[in-house]
Amino acid sequence: MTPILTAIACLITVTLGYGGLCAASPFGDCRRCRGMGHQLTTDRKGRLKRGKDCRRCHATGKRIRAGRWLYNRWARIYRAGTDTPGASR
């Protein structure tokens, strides 16, 4: 195969793999708190203790993946454009 066909095959594989990941597991760990939901701090003796709640994930430790966010946005726009108000199905 030529290098261009190899690159295209790799991009398709990565895209389908990421799409499958977003479908199977739409939420990933928060990047700021690494999925813990809070930051770790130390007390004056140097022992670890729980810090403040993470403001980015609101202490859940999860975030929505970019691919799933794009899919949700597309689906919302599609539903809004195809639904006719007042029509019976």
Secondary structure by P-SEA (a helix, b strand, c coil): ccaaaaaaaaaaaaaaaaaaaaaacccccccccccccbbbbbcccbbbbbcccccccccccccccaaaaaaaaaaaaaaaacccccccc
